[in-house]
Every structure is written in C-alpha cells, then in structure tokens.
Amino acid sequence: MNNLPDEVILMILKYLDTQDALSFNLNERFNKIVYDYEIVNRLRIDKLDDEFINRLCSQILQAIYNKIRWIDF
C-alpha cells in the first residue's frame, strides 16, 4: 500500500462508502488521502456503532469539518 501513488489509493477509496473509508486508520499519509475533499464532500453515515461515533467526534470531524458539504444519516 505504501508503494501506491496517492491517486490510485483515492480511486480505490471512491468505491467505498464514506464511513467505510473513514473507518481505516492506517497511517498519516492514508488519513490525508481519505480526508480528501472528494471523499468527505458528502458524508454518508448509516452504520453507527459506539466505536465509530467516538472516533468520528474526537478525531475525524476535527480534520474534515470544513470540507463537508452534506451529511446523510
């Protein structure tokens, strides 16, 4: 995964639901790609569990709040 260009990882991530893509927490480079505008522009949250909600509130939203244009629940 570390050898793949950012563009390739971003193309793969576009096939995942936003929540699934945000659930990964591999490393700083991967998180930066996941938090890309195209991935988080329309945030869709439909599988809420306590662990994801905690991570969403404590880490993810702080990094992407200014990029979110729409949230679907």
N, C-alpha and C positions, 0 to 999 in steps of 0.2 A: 504494500500500500504506500509506503514511503517513497517508492520509486515512480509512482504515477504522477503525471502532471496535474496541477490543480484543476484544470479544465476538464480532464477525464473524470476525476472524482465528482466534480459538480454535475456533470452529465449523468452519472450513475445515481447521485442523490435525488435528481429530479424525478426519478421513477418511484421514490418512496413517499409515503405520506409525510407531511411536515413533522408530525410528532415522532414518527419512527426515525427520521433523520436526526432530530434533536435529541433522541434518546442515546445516541452514540456519544461517548466521551473518551476518545482515543488519545488525543494529544492537542496541543495548542494550534498546530497547523490545520488539523482536521476540523476543529471547532471554528476556526476562522472561515474555512470554506463553507461549513454548514450554516454559519450565520450570515452568509452572503445574501444580499438583497433579494435575489430571485427565489431563494428557498423560504425566507421568512416573510416575504411581502404579504402573503395570505396565509395566516397561521390557522391551521385546522386542528382542533383538539377534540377527539371523540373517544379516546380510551384513557380515562382519567384514573390513575391509581395514586396512592399517597406518595410513593417514592418519586414519581414523575412530577406531581404537583409541587412537592418540596423543592426539587431541582429547578423546575420552571420559575418558581418565585424567587429563589435565592441566588440563582446563577444566570439562567438563560435570559429572562426578561431584562435584566440589567444590561446585557450585551446587545440585545436586539430591539429594545423598545422603540427606538427612533426609526426603525426600518419597517415596522409592522403597519400595514395599511388596512387590514381586515382580519377579524378573528371570527372563525366559525366554531360553534360548540355543538 
